[in-house]
Amino acid sequence: MGFCGYYTDMETLASTQTMEVIDSKAQSDYAIPGLILMEQAGVKAWRALIERLADRDWKEQRFLCIAGGGNNGGDALVMAREALFAGVRKTTVLLVGSRISNACATQRNICRSLGLSMVEAESSGDTLASEALKVVGEADILIDGLAGTGLRGMLTGLSAELVKAVNVRKSQGAFVFSVDIPSGCSDLVSAAAVRVQADVTITMGLQKAACYHPPFRPSWGEVIRINPSFPIKLLKNAPAVALLCDDGDLRLPAVSDQSYKNRRGHVGLFAGSQTYTGAPRLSARAAFHARGGLVTLYCDKEITSVVATESPSVIIRGLDSNSVVSAGQLMDLHQALVAGPGWGEGREDLLLTLLRSGLPMVLDADGITCFANLVGGHRLQANDHGPLVLTPHPGELHRMLEILNMPLLAQESGTGSSPEAFIDALQRVAVALEVILVYKSHVVWIVDGRSAGNLPLVVDGMNSSLGVAGSGDVLTGIVGAFLAQGLDALEAAKAGVIVHQKAGRIARDAHSWFDSQELVDAVGNACRTFERGAP
């Protein structure tokens, strides 16, 4: 078919250190006083908060503003003042820390002069004061300004105890609103550390890459970005850690009315085993719904009758241990290959032939493990393949890296790592293997390792209903179809992930909870959504 999807401008995800530099340059290079930035941040954050509380009688709620000694503590103090001016009857400020910035000290003085109730968090012996525990335990709305982008290590001592108390109160029904970042969610902080679990986070200037570290993402809740008067030039020129993709970043040209099946790509699907017969059916159907023209399923002879009955549109070719599939035959028949869904172990010899065809390919599940065995066993050079997309979930990535004898990368790409270590590890893996790495989670990271320095792409899923058996097989089929239709490997991966997420939302709206067959049925409608938006 030979089309190219394309992407509009994507949103920059910045490091917390970059945002500190922007804050500093706004003051030094553009003569914007820090107090003005703080005022704007607090006022705009307050407006965002009351918009989210529109369905509550918020003026009668008990507000608690937790103010650390840094700039986001000052932002929280501005919000406390705005609450007072807006008529909130019960507003308390909880003061934390002894190292107070000048701007934050000014905001503390303003709040005192206005007569706001102010409680010191610390009691003698570096323990949380009983009065502090009392006001946290009584709060209906908690504004978290404890620790911001300057955090370099995990919260400990009194701060950690305070965060735990906030999270307990949230579990009891309180609404938690974090200023800039949920306290404890910074670039260099381990995901195993304690952190605030926010309902809403108002982030300043640019979105933070740390938000989209999969273990961190739920802690941010709904993310709202505002600009507290940072110069636009500083924001536009800020170095990106990654780029955030959403539906607006994908356009698919409509398929021509005259388009025939042979012009929409022929996918060779190597999948299935006696144990797993559902995976190949899901991948094949997903490829068709993603506009693929033809699908040939290469599977064990023992399951051909099962998959043929369930998938009458699929061309079936049964394989036994003596079957030979040559690279030349594959190149004559197919525009792209998919391998791995439900495959089982011991397919390395076959996979070696598939890889040496040089055809664009997607590897999932057992196919990823076979690839790791080939590379780790020195039967294949890491870059001895055509355009290659790997789609591991966290467990599959960990297993692959262990086989490849990369234990440090396995650790750094794991769920206990810091955001900075996680992103760096994904990039190093993708570059070492020269692949497009699609890390599947409630947040999907897509990393192009064909050359160093490519920015990762992030798709924010947060759709728990997509975590259903077979969902990954559906994604694999979608990406394979886009490869067969002529998309570059990175474009196919991006388009596949976005379409998969859209299909998940369509299925959720239609069925609430759904199985993967219902997810497949939504793929075609998801594709059509993006076709309609194409110019």
N, C-alpha and C positions, 0 to 999 in steps of 0.2 A: 504493500500500500504506500509505503514511503513517505508518511507524513511526519511532521515534527510538532509535538506539543510545545508550548512556550509558557514562560512564567513572567508575571509582572514583578514590580519591585516588592521585595520581601522585607519584613521588619527585622531590624538589627537587634541581636541579643548581645549585650555588653557584659564585661566583667564588672564586679563591684569596684575594683581598683580604677577602672576607666571612669566610672561615675564620680569617684572621689576627685580625679583629675579635672573633670568637667566642672565640678562644683568650685574647685580652687581657681581654675582659669576664668570662670564667670566673674569671680571677684577681682582677680589680679589683672586680667587682660581687658575686661569690659566694665570695670568699675561698678559692678553691681554688689552692694553691700550684702554680707551674709545674712543680716537680719531681714532684708527684703526677701531673699530667697526662702528663708525660713517662714516668713509671714505668708508668702504665696503658697508654699507647700502646705502649711497648716490649714489655711482658708479653703484651698481647693480640695484638700483631703476631707475636710469637714462637709463640704457640699456633696462630695461623692458618698460619704457615709450616710447622710440623712436621706439621699435618694434611695439607698439600699434598705433603709428602715421605713420606707413610706407606708408599709402595711402595719406598722406598729404605732402605738401611742408613745412615741419615743420621748416626748417631753416629761413623761411620768416615770421613765425608766431610770435606774441607778447607773450612772456613768462612772467608770474608773479609767483614768488616764495614767498609764505607767510610763514614767519619764526617766530614762537614763541620762547620763551626763553629756551625751553627744548631740549631734545635730538632729537626729530623728527624735531624740527626747525633747528637743526644743519644738519640733513640729507637733508632737503630741500635746505640749503645753499650749500652743496656739489653738489646737482643737478644743482643749479644755476651756479656754477663754471664749471661743465661739459657742460652745455649748451653753455657757453661762448667759451670753448675750442673746441666744436663741430661746431662752426661757426654760432650759432644763433645770428642774428643781433640785436634783440631787447629783452633784458632780464632785468627785473626789480626785485629787492628784496623789499618786504614789511615787515618791522620789527615791531614786536608786542611784548609788554610786557617790564617790567623793571627788572624782576627777571631772570637773564640770567645764565645758567650753564657755568662752565669753558670751556667745550668743545665747546659749542655753541658760546661763546664769541670769542674763537679762530677762528671759521669758519667765524664769522662776520668780524673779522679783515682781514682775507685772502681775503674775497670778496671786502672789501674796498680798499685794496692794489692793487687789480686787476682792479680797476676802474669801477666795476659794479654799475649801477644806484641803489641807495638805498633810500627808502622812509620810514619815520616814520609814523606809522598808527595813532598815537594819537596826537591830537591837544590840546590846552588848554581847561580845563573843562572836561576832560575825554570823549571827543567826537571823532568820527572818522574824521580824517583830510580830507579836500576837495581833496587834492592831492591823498590820499589813495583811496577815492571813484573813482577818475578819472582813476587811473591805473587799478583798478579792472574792471571798466566799459569798458576799452579798451582791456583787455587781451583776447587772443585767447586760450591760454593754461594756466590753473591755477594749481600750485602745492601747495597742502594744507599741511603745516607743522605747523599749528597753535597750536594744543593741542593733546597730545598723551595719552599713557597708564596711565600717572600719574594723569589724571583728576579724581577728586573725586566728583564733583558736576556739575550742569549744567553751561554752558557758559552764562555769563551775560555781561551787559554793552557793552563796545567797542567790545569785542570778539564776542558777539552775533550779534551785528550790522554788523560786518565784514562778519560773516557767512551768514547772510541774503543777503548781497550784492553779495557774491560769488554765492549763489543759484539763484539769479536773473540773474546774468551773464550766468550761465549754461543754464537757460531757454531760453536765447537768442542765444544759440548755442556754447558757449565756452566749452572746454573739461576740466574736473576737475579730477585731479590725487591726491589721498590722500596718505600720507606717514604713514604706519603702521596701523592707523585707521582713518576713517573720523572724523574730529574734532567734539567732542560732543557725540561720540558713545563708551562710556566706560561702564564697568560692573555696576557701581553704579549710572549711569545717567538715569533718567526717559526718556522713549520713547516720552513723551510729550514735551521734551526740544528741543531747536533749534540744528540742526546739519548740517554738510556739506553733500550735495548730490553728491557723487562721481561717475564718470564713471568707474574708475579703482582704486582699493586700492592695494598697495603693502604692504603685511604684513610680519613682520620680525620674523624669527625663527619658530614659530608655528602659526597655525590659531587660531583666537580668538573666543571663544564661543559667545561673544557679537555680532559678525557678524550675527549669526544665530537666534538672537531674532527676531521673525517675523516682528515687526514694523521697526527694524533697517536694516534688510537685504537689501532692495532696496537702501539704502544710501551707501552701499559698492560697488555697481556695480560689475564688474568683479574682482575677488579676485586672486591675484598672490602672492605666498609665496616664499620668498628667505631666505637664511641664511647669515647674515652679519658676518660670522666667529664665531658664537656661537659654543662651543665644542659639538660634536654630543652626548656625554655622558649626558650632561646637558639636551639636548632636549629629548633624549630617556627616561630619568628618571623623566621628568617633570610630576607632577600630572595633570591628565586630569579632566576637568569639564564634558566633553561629548566626544563621538566618532562620526566622520563624515563617513557616508556610501555612497558609490556610486555603479555604476554598477559592478565595479571590485570586490566588496565584496560579491557577490552572485553567487553561482553555484547551479544549479538544476540538479540532475541526470536525464538522459533521461528516458522516460517511455519505458519499455520493449515492444518489438513487440508482445509479447504474453499476455500483460496486458489486462484484461477484465474490463468492467465497474464496476463490483462488487469489484474489487481490487484497485480502485482508490478513494474510499471513497464515502459515501452517506451523502449528506447535507440535513438537515431538515431546511427549510426556512419559517419562520413565518413573513409574510409581507403583505402589501397592504390593501386597504380599498376602499370604494366606491369613495372617493375623489381622492385617489392616486393609480391608477392601473399600472402606468409605473414603479415605483420603484421595485416591486417584479420581473417584467420581466427583468429589467436590472441586478439585483443581481443574478437571476437564470442563465441568459446567461453568465454573467461574471464567475460564478462558473464552468460552463462547459468549457469555453475557458481557464480557469486556470487549466484544466486537471482533474476536478472533474468527477467522474464516474456517479453518480446519484444525482438528486435533486428532493425532494418532497416539493411542495409549500403548506403550510397550510394557507388558506386565508378565508375571509368571503364568504359564499355561494353566496352572491349577485354578486360577481365579477368572479366566477369560469369560466363562459363561455367566458369572455373577456380574461383572462390570458391563458386559454387553447387554444384559437384560436391563440394567439400571440406566445405561447411557446409550440409547440407540443412535445418537448422533455422532458418537465417537467411533473412529476407526480403531479396531483392536488388533494388535499383533502380539500373540503369545510367544514368550521366550522360555527356553529351558537352558540347562547348564551348557549345552552344546551349541546354542544359537550364536550366530556371529552377526553383529551389526557393524558395518564398516563406516569409517569417517566419511568416505566418499558418498555412500548411500545417504547418510544423514544430510550432507550438504546439498545433494540433489533434491531431497524431499522437503526440507524444513528451513524456515527462516530463524527459528529459535528453539531452544531445548529447555525443558524443566525436568529436574531430577530430585528425588528424595522423599516426597510425601508418602508415608506409610511403607517405605521401601524395605526396612529391615537391614540387618548387617550383611557384610560380605559381598558388597557390590563394587569393590574397588576396581577390578579388571574392566568391568563395563564402563564405569565412570571415567577411567583413563581414556578409553576410546572416545567417549562423548567430549571430553575436554580437548582432545587433540583434533577434533573437527574444526575448532576455532569458531564455532557458531556462538552467538550470544546465548547465555544460559543463566537460569536461576537455580540455585541450590538451596534446598530447605531440609530441615529435620535430619534424617539419616544420610542424606546426600552431603550435608556439611561435615558430618563425622567421617564419611568415606574420603572426602577431600582432605581432611586433616590427616587421616591415616596415610594417604598417598604422599603428602608433603612431608609429614613427620617420618615416614619410612624411606624417604629419599628416592621414591619412585617417580616423583614429579617435582619440578622446580616450582616455587611458589607463584611465579609469573607465567608459567607455561600453559596458557589458556587464552581463549578469546574474551570478549566482554563478559564479565562474570558478576552476578549479583548474589550475595549471601544474605539470607533472611533469618538469622538466629534469634530465638528468645534468650533471656539471660542464662538459663541453664545450658542451652546448646552452645552459646558463646564460651562459657566457662569450660565446658568439656572440650571444645575445639582447641582452646589455648593450652589446656593441660596436655593434650595429645601432641601439640606443637612444641612442648617444653617451654612455654612462656608463662610460668607461674606468677611472675610479678604483674604482667598485664592482666592475667586472670583475676588477680586480687584488685587491681586498680579499676578494672571495668565492672567490679561487683557492686552489690547494693550497699556496702558499707563504706565506699570510697567518698572522697570529697568531689564536688562538681568539677574542679579543675583537673584532678587526677583522672576522673571518669572520661572527660572529653579528650584529654591527651591520649589516654589508652586506646579509645576507639579510633582515633586518627592514626596512631602508630600501627595498630592491627591492620587497618585498611590499606595503608601504604606498604606494609611488609608483604601483603598478599596481592597487591594491585587489584583490588576488588571494590565494588560498591557494597558497603556494609550497611544493611538495614537492621538496626537493633530494635526488635519488637517489644513494646511494653505499652503501658497506658500513655506514655510519651514515646514517640518513635524518632530515633536519630538515624539520619541517612548520611553516610560519610563516603566521599569519593576519594579512594586511595590511589587513583591512577597517576597522580602527581602530588608531591608534598605541597602543603599550603592551601588546599581547597577548603573552603568553609563548610562545616557540617550544616545540614538542614534539619529542622525540627518540625514535627507535626504533633500538635497537642491534641491527643485523643480524649482521654478522661471519659471513656464510655465503657463502663464495666460490663455491659451486656455483650461487648465484642470479645470478652474473655471466655469464649465458649469453644468446646472441642471442635476442631476443624476450621476455626477462623483463620489460622495461619495457612492452611491448605488453600483456602479461598484467595488470600493475598497472593500466594505463589502463582496461582493460575492467572490472576489479573496481570501481574508483572510480566509473566511469560507471554501473554497475548499482546501486550504493548511492545515488547521486544520484537515479536514476530511482525508487528505492523510497522516497524522501522524506527522506533524511537531509540535514541542513544540510551545506553544502560542507566545513566543517572536520571535522565528524563523518565524512563520507564519505571524506575524505582519510585521517584517522586509522584508521578501520576498514579501508580498503583496504590501507594499508601493513601493518597488523598481520596481516591475513588473508594477504597476499602473503608475508610473512615466515614465517608458520606453514606455508603451503603449501610453501615452500622447504624447511623442516625435514622435513616429511612426505615430500616427494619425495627428499630426501637420504637419509633413513633407508631408504626403499624401494629406491632405485636407486644410492645413493652419488653418482655424477654423472648428470645427467639433461639432457634437452633441454626446451624450453619447452612442447611438447605434453604431456609427462609432468608438468610443473609445473601446467598447466591442470587436468589430471585430479585434482590434489590440492586444488584450490581449494574444491570442494564439501565435502570432508571437513574442511577447515580451518574453513569457515563452521559446519558442524555442531558442531565442538568448542566454539565460542563460544555457539551456541544452547543446548547442554546446560548451560552454566554460568549461563544466565539464570535469574533468580528467577521 
